[in-house]
Amino acid sequence: MKSLACEDVDSYLDICRSFETTKRNKLDASKIRKVIERTIKLIKNVLSNGQARNIATLILVGGFSECHLAQVAIRKAFSDKTVITPDDPGLAVLKDTVLFGHMPTIIHSRFIRRTYGRRIKPLFNNSLHDRSRLVVRDGEERCKGVFESLMAANRSIQVGTEVKVKYHTIRKKQDKSNVAIYVTEEENIPKYADERGCKK
């Protein structure tokens, strides 16, 4: 096999691919069904949010989409939508990546799956902030750890969109500041940057 890999790369890759496909086809159906059920649940969750509700066509790509059981189950679960499986779906992602590398303007917008934000210390507001988060900086009452959303999830944005934010220091004579970006997949935008599901 090593000599074949050096002498005839295409044949070697064909043999490897055939082996992997055969191995994949012999997976235990009960185990794969659990994965398929979770995948369908995830797709339903995505389609229930924002602009994704209007999606009428699903395109199955990647190695998992080569599984006949997955194709049948997804078509059944989304019978109200057009479900397309291209020829050689396992290579579709790679081909599209190469295409995008050569023609980056082919994609006009992206769907944001997560909410991005930063941690700030705004002036303390008794009606908005938890008393336990009160800190005093240079004589001013501030609230530590507030999550400020920069870009909310479940919306489409144009490729190349810039987010401009002004930063203000909170201490006198402060000449620098560390800025950490936080991300969350939670449906509701968190109030504080250390809430469950919020990561730095």
C-alpha positions in Angstrom: 0.0 0.0 0.0 2.9 2.4 0.8 4.3 2.0 -2.7 0.9 2.5 -4.3 0.5 5.7 -2.3 3.7 7.0 -3.8 3.3 5.6 -7.3 -0.4 6.1 -8.0 -2.0 8.6 -5.6 -5.4 8.6 -7.3 -5.8 4.8 -7.1 -4.6 4.8 -3.5 -7.2 7.5 -2.5 -9.9 5.5 -4.4 -9.1 2.4 -2.3 -9.0 4.3 0.9 -12.3 6.0 0.1 -14.0 2.7 -0.8 -12.7 1.1 2.4 -14.1 4.0 4.5 -17.5 3.9 2.7 -17.8 0.1 3.3 -16.9 0.6 6.9 -19.5 3.4 7.3 -22.2 1.2 5.7 -21.6 -1.5 8.3 -22.3 0.7 11.3 -24.9 -0.5 13.8 -28.3 0.9 12.6 -29.6 1.6 16.1 -26.6 3.7 17.0 -26.8 5.7 13.8 -30.5 6.3 14.3 -29.7 8.1 17.6 -27.3 10.4 15.8 -29.9 10.9 13.0 -32.6 11.8 15.6 -30.3 14.4 17.3 -29.4 15.8 13.9 -33.0 16.2 12.9 -33.7 17.9 16.3 -30.9 20.3 15.7 -32.1 21.2 12.2 -35.6 21.7 13.5 -34.2 24.0 16.2 -32.3 26.1 13.6 -35.3 26.3 11.3 -37.5 27.6 14.1 -35.4 30.7 14.6 -35.5 34.1 12.8 -35.1 34.2 9.1 -34.3 30.5 8.9 -38.1 29.9 9.2 -38.4 30.8 5.5 -35.9 28.2 4.3 -37.7 26.0 1.7 -34.7 23.9 0.5 -32.2 21.8 2.5 -29.0 20.6 0.8 -27.4 17.5 2.5 -23.6 17.7 2.2 -20.6 16.2 4.0 -19.8 12.6 4.9 -22.8 12.0 7.1 -25.2 12.9 4.2 -23.9 9.9 2.3 -25.7 7.6 4.8 -28.9 6.4 3.2 -30.7 6.1 6.6 -29.9 9.8 7.2 -31.2 10.8 3.8 -34.5 8.9 4.2 -35.1 10.1 7.8 -34.4 13.8 6.9 -36.6 13.7 3.9 -39.4 12.2 6.0 -38.9 14.7 8.9 -38.9 17.7 6.5 -41.5 16.5 3.9 -42.7 20.1 3.6 -39.3 21.1 2.2 -37.2 20.3 -0.9 -34.3 18.1 0.2 -31.4 17.8 -2.2 -28.4 15.4 -2.0 -25.8 16.3 -4.6 -23.7 13.7 -6.3 -20.8 12.8 -4.1 -22.0 14.8 -1.0 -18.9 13.9 0.9 -16.8 16.1 -1.3 -19.3 18.9 -1.7 -18.0 20.9 1.2 -14.4 20.6 0.0 -15.4 21.6 -3.5 -17.3 24.6 -2.2 -14.4 25.6 0.0 -12.1 25.6 -3.1 -14.7 27.5 -5.1 -15.0 30.1 -2.3 -11.2 30.4 -2.1 -11.1 31.3 -5.8 -14.3 33.5 -5.8 -14.9 34.9 -2.3 -17.6 37.2 -3.5 -19.9 34.3 -4.3 -21.2 34.3 -0.7 -23.1 37.6 0.0 -24.3 37.0 3.5 -23.9 34.7 6.5 -26.3 33.5 9.1 -25.1 34.3 12.6 -25.6 31.3 14.9 -24.2 32.9 18.1 -24.5 36.2 19.9 -21.2 38.1 20.3 -20.5 40.7 22.9 -18.1 42.2 25.4 -18.0 42.6 29.1 -18.4 46.2 30.3 -18.7 48.2 33.6 -21.4 50.8 33.0 -22.6 53.2 35.6 -24.6 51.4 38.2 -28.4 51.6 37.8 -30.5 50.3 40.7 -33.4 49.4 38.5 -31.3 47.4 36.1 -28.3 45.9 37.9 -27.9 43.3 40.7 -26.6 45.0 43.9 -24.0 42.2 44.3 -22.2 43.5 41.2 -21.7 47.0 42.4 -18.1 48.3 42.4 -16.7 51.7 43.0 -14.1 53.1 40.6 -12.7 56.6 41.1 -15.7 57.5 43.1 -18.2 56.3 40.6 -20.6 53.4 41.2 -20.4 50.9 38.4 -21.8 47.4 37.6 -19.1 44.8 36.9 -19.5 42.1 34.2 -22.4 43.4 32.1 -22.8 41.7 28.7 -23.1 44.2 25.9 -24.2 42.6 22.7 -22.2 43.5 19.5 -24.0 41.1 17.2 -27.1 39.1 18.0 -27.7 35.5 16.8 -30.3 34.2 14.4 -29.9 36.9 11.8 -28.3 37.3 8.4 -25.5 39.8 7.9 -23.7 40.9 4.8 -20.1 39.5 4.4 -17.7 42.2 5.3 -20.0 43.9 7.8 -18.0 45.9 10.3 -19.0 46.6 13.9 -17.6 49.8 15.3 -17.6 50.4 19.1 -16.3 53.2 21.2 -14.3 52.3 24.3 -14.0 54.6 27.3 -11.6 53.9 30.2 -13.2 54.0 33.6 -10.1 55.1 35.6 -8.4 58.4 35.4 -5.1 58.4 33.5 -5.8 54.9 32.2 -3.9 54.6 28.9 -4.8 51.0 27.9 -7.5 48.4 28.4 -7.9 44.7 27.6 -11.0 43.9 25.6 -12.4 40.3 25.7 -15.0 39.1 23.3 -17.7 36.8 24.7 -20.0 34.4 22.8 -23.2 32.6 23.7 -25.4 30.1 21.9 -28.3 30.8 24.4 -31.5 32.0 22.8 -31.8 35.0 25.1 -29.1 37.6 25.2 -27.5 37.3 28.7 -27.5 40.2 31.1 -24.0 39.4 32.5 -21.0 37.9 30.8 -20.5 35.2 33.4 -24.0 33.6 32.9 -24.4 30.0 31.9 -23.5 29.4 28.2 -21.5 32.6 27.9 -17.8 31.9 27.0 -14.8 34.2 26.6 
